[in-house]
Amino acid sequence: MKIAIDIDGTICPEKPAFEKILAEPFQDALIKINEMKNNGHQIIFFTARGWNEYNSTKYWLDKHGFKYDLLICGKPIYDIIIDDRSSLPKWNEIKI
């Protein structure tokens, strides 16, 4: 399976931009993600961090021992996301 995982607030605490590199990972996230990777799943990290933070983000993931296949920066900002790869509600049940 392809498993997409957000970074800030999901695998580590939210930090101001200049402190992100100092964040400590949530150990249960590190263990579970590496277990999923070891079991043959594809791990894709995505983040709202800009591409200018790609190298420091990759460094952080590697330094802390996360196993992954892909890192994507620049997640779009949205209020609602509708995606065919998530749990879709019935269209007539969406209330905005």
Backbone bond lengths (Angstrom), bond angles and torsions (degrees), N, CA, C in turn:
res aa  C-N    CA-C-N  psi(-1)  N-CA   C-N-CA  omega(-1)  CA-C   N-CA-C  phi
1 M - - - 1.444 - - 1.522 109.47 -
2 K 1.333 115.96 150.04 1.459 122.04 171.67 1.518 107.29 -91.58
3 I 1.320 116.28 123.70 1.457 121.16 -177.52 1.523 108.01 -119.02
4 A 1.341 116.96 115.25 1.459 122.90 179.33 1.523 108.47 -96.54
5 I 1.317 116.11 129.82 1.462 121.75 -174.49 1.525 109.64 -131.47
6 D 1.326 116.26 126.66 1.460 122.16 174.38 1.531 108.44 -71.74
7 I 1.313 116.83 159.42 1.469 120.38 -177.46 1.528 111.80 -99.65
8 D 1.332 117.70 -71.35 1.465 121.45 -173.10 1.522 111.56 -66.90
9 G 1.333 115.14 124.50 1.452 120.86 -179.46 1.518 113.04 85.41
10 T 1.333 117.05 -7.30 1.464 121.18 -178.44 1.524 111.36 -113.66
11 I 1.342 116.44 -48.78 1.464 119.55 178.25 1.527 111.56 -110.46
12 C 1.334 115.86 -6.37 1.463 121.77 176.15 1.525 107.67 -156.77
13 P 1.332 117.04 163.10 1.468 118.88 179.09 1.530 111.22 -67.13
14 E 1.324 115.95 153.11 1.465 121.54 172.13 1.526 107.55 -66.60
15 K 1.317 116.39 134.53 1.462 121.84 177.89 1.523 109.15 -135.66
16 P 1.341 117.80 155.26 1.471 119.13 172.64 1.531 109.30 -60.70
17 A 1.304 117.21 157.30 1.468 122.90 -174.46 1.529 112.69 -48.94
18 F 1.328 117.69 -46.00 1.463 120.79 -175.47 1.528 113.38 -74.77
19 E 1.349 118.21 -7.84 1.466 121.29 179.95 1.526 112.85 -110.71
20 K 1.324 118.77 -2.78 1.464 121.03 -175.97 1.526 112.25 -55.45
21 I 1.311 117.41 -40.15 1.462 121.90 -177.97 1.538 111.39 -65.59
22 L 1.339 117.24 -19.82 1.462 122.11 -179.17 1.529 113.31 -91.70
23 A 1.320 117.83 -8.31 1.468 121.31 -177.30 1.528 110.45 -62.42
24 E 1.307 115.76 141.90 1.464 121.18 174.53 1.526 108.31 -95.21
25 P 1.326 117.58 136.74 1.462 119.23 -179.90 1.528 111.18 -70.05
26 F 1.330 115.86 153.74 1.453 120.57 170.66 1.534 105.63 -72.84
27 Q 1.322 117.04 119.22 1.464 120.76 -174.30 1.528 112.70 -61.11
28 D 1.348 117.19 -36.00 1.461 118.47 179.24 1.526 111.03 -66.21
29 A 1.343 117.02 -32.63 1.470 120.78 176.62 1.522 110.17 -68.02
30 L 1.322 117.24 -45.77 1.463 121.91 179.49 1.522 111.06 -57.81
31 I 1.315 116.44 -47.06 1.468 121.28 -179.28 1.522 110.85 -63.26
32 K 1.329 117.33 -48.02 1.464 121.26 -176.60 1.521 111.85 -66.98
33 I 1.335 117.64 -42.45 1.462 120.74 -180.00 1.526 110.57 -63.60
34 N 1.323 117.39 -44.69 1.459 119.76 179.05 1.527 111.22 -66.15
35 E 1.317 117.04 -33.85 1.465 121.24 175.23 1.532 110.44 -63.70
36 M 1.338 116.50 -44.60 1.468 120.36 178.23 1.528 110.68 -61.89
37 K 1.343 117.33 -42.72 1.467 121.70 178.63 1.525 110.13 -63.85
38 N 1.330 117.09 -43.74 1.464 121.29 179.56 1.530 111.67 -63.84
39 N 1.326 116.63 -25.94 1.468 121.33 178.93 1.529 112.10 -86.73
40 G 1.339 116.95 8.88 1.452 120.93 173.00 1.516 116.65 95.20
41 H 1.325 117.47 5.83 1.459 119.67 179.36 1.530 110.15 -82.99
42 Q 1.323 116.41 151.04 1.459 122.42 176.23 1.525 108.03 -88.26
43 I 1.331 116.64 125.75 1.461 122.03 -178.13 1.524 108.43 -106.54
44 I 1.326 115.73 123.85 1.456 122.48 178.89 1.520 107.93 -122.04
45 F 1.325 116.53 114.74 1.455 120.32 174.57 1.523 108.24 -88.59
46 F 1.336 116.16 137.03 1.455 121.12 174.36 1.519 108.17 -132.24
47 T 1.320 114.84 152.69 1.453 119.79 -175.17 1.521 110.67 -154.47
48 A 1.295 115.92 153.77 1.465 120.92 175.00 1.524 110.56 -79.73
49 R 1.321 117.77 -5.04 1.464 120.41 175.90 1.527 108.11 -59.99
50 G 1.309 116.70 143.75 1.460 120.39 179.45 1.524 112.06 -72.51
51 W 1.325 115.43 164.94 1.473 120.47 179.45 1.524 111.31 -62.32
52 N 1.330 117.86 -21.32 1.465 120.33 176.73 1.529 111.28 -67.66
53 E 1.334 117.50 -14.23 1.466 121.62 177.70 1.531 112.14 -103.24
54 Y 1.331 116.87 8.17 1.470 120.71 -177.26 1.533 111.54 -57.23
55 N 1.340 117.77 -51.68 1.469 120.55 -175.56 1.522 112.32 -62.27
56 S 1.337 117.25 -43.19 1.468 119.04 -179.90 1.523 111.23 -69.54
57 T 1.325 117.57 -33.85 1.470 120.93 177.66 1.522 110.59 -68.69
58 K 1.329 116.67 -44.25 1.470 121.46 177.71 1.533 109.57 -61.52
59 Y 1.328 116.29 -44.15 1.469 120.94 177.63 1.526 110.28 -56.81
60 W 1.349 116.76 -45.86 1.465 121.59 -178.53 1.532 110.68 -62.13
61 L 1.336 117.01 -47.40 1.467 120.62 -179.99 1.529 110.52 -60.03
62 D 1.326 116.66 -46.15 1.467 121.37 -178.79 1.530 111.30 -66.49
63 K 1.321 116.76 -42.72 1.464 121.58 -179.51 1.530 111.62 -58.23
64 H 1.329 116.21 -38.19 1.461 120.47 -177.33 1.525 113.13 -90.10
65 G 1.325 117.49 0.21 1.460 120.33 171.85 1.513 115.75 86.13
66 F 1.327 118.45 19.49 1.462 120.01 176.54 1.521 109.55 -71.40
67 K 1.319 116.09 135.25 1.463 122.10 174.35 1.526 107.19 -98.00
68 Y 1.333 116.25 129.72 1.467 119.22 -176.58 1.521 109.57 -159.03
69 D 1.325 114.67 167.18 1.453 121.17 -179.28 1.519 113.34 -105.53
70 L 1.324 117.16 -32.11 1.454 120.65 -171.50 1.521 110.13 -152.40
71 L 1.325 115.74 144.41 1.460 122.65 173.93 1.521 107.42 -123.29
72 I 1.322 116.65 125.28 1.463 122.27 179.77 1.526 108.50 -119.35
73 C 1.338 115.90 124.91 1.461 121.50 176.94 1.521 109.34 -105.55
74 G 1.327 114.96 159.94 1.453 120.11 174.53 1.514 114.38 85.96
75 K 1.311 117.21 37.14 1.457 121.74 177.29 1.523 109.71 -56.20
76 P 1.319 116.93 136.92 1.465 117.68 -179.66 1.525 111.13 -66.24
77 I 1.312 114.96 150.84 1.463 121.08 176.35 1.520 107.46 -93.55
78 Y 1.301 117.36 130.81 1.462 121.07 -176.38 1.516 109.79 -150.37
79 D 1.292 115.82 161.37 1.452 121.53 172.25 1.525 110.45 -94.92
80 I 1.313 115.59 -34.61 1.464 121.29 179.19 1.515 107.43 -137.67
81 I 1.313 116.32 137.89 1.461 119.54 173.37 1.521 107.59 -121.35
82 I 1.299 115.18 133.42 1.464 121.48 175.13 1.512 105.35 -120.91
83 D 1.299 116.63 121.06 1.451 121.29 -172.16 1.517 109.00 -141.23
84 D 1.312 116.12 138.84 1.454 119.71 -179.47 1.520 112.83 -70.07
85 R 1.310 117.64 -10.75 1.461 120.27 -178.38 1.523 112.38 -102.29
86 S 1.314 117.04 9.78 1.459 120.86 175.28 1.528 107.89 -114.99
87 S 1.298 116.47 -178.62 1.464 120.06 177.04 1.511 108.37 -76.57
88 L 1.298 116.14 105.18 1.465 120.77 -178.51 1.517 111.30 -86.42
89 P 1.326 115.76 133.23 1.470 117.95 171.73 1.524 108.69 -77.57
90 K 1.285 115.74 168.73 1.457 118.57 171.60 1.519 107.11 -69.46
91 W 1.330 117.19 138.41 1.457 120.93 -175.36 1.524 112.30 -55.26
92 N 1.303 118.16 -36.33 1.468 119.58 -178.69 1.529 112.44 -76.05
93 E 1.335 118.14 -5.08 1.455 121.72 177.79 1.529 112.78 -95.95
94 I 1.324 117.51 -7.71 1.462 120.87 -179.23 1.522 108.82 -75.45
95 K 1.336 115.46 124.82 1.469 120.95 -179.56 1.524 107.61 -120.24
96 I 1.318 115.33 116.65 1.474 119.98 179.92 1.518 108.33 -126.05
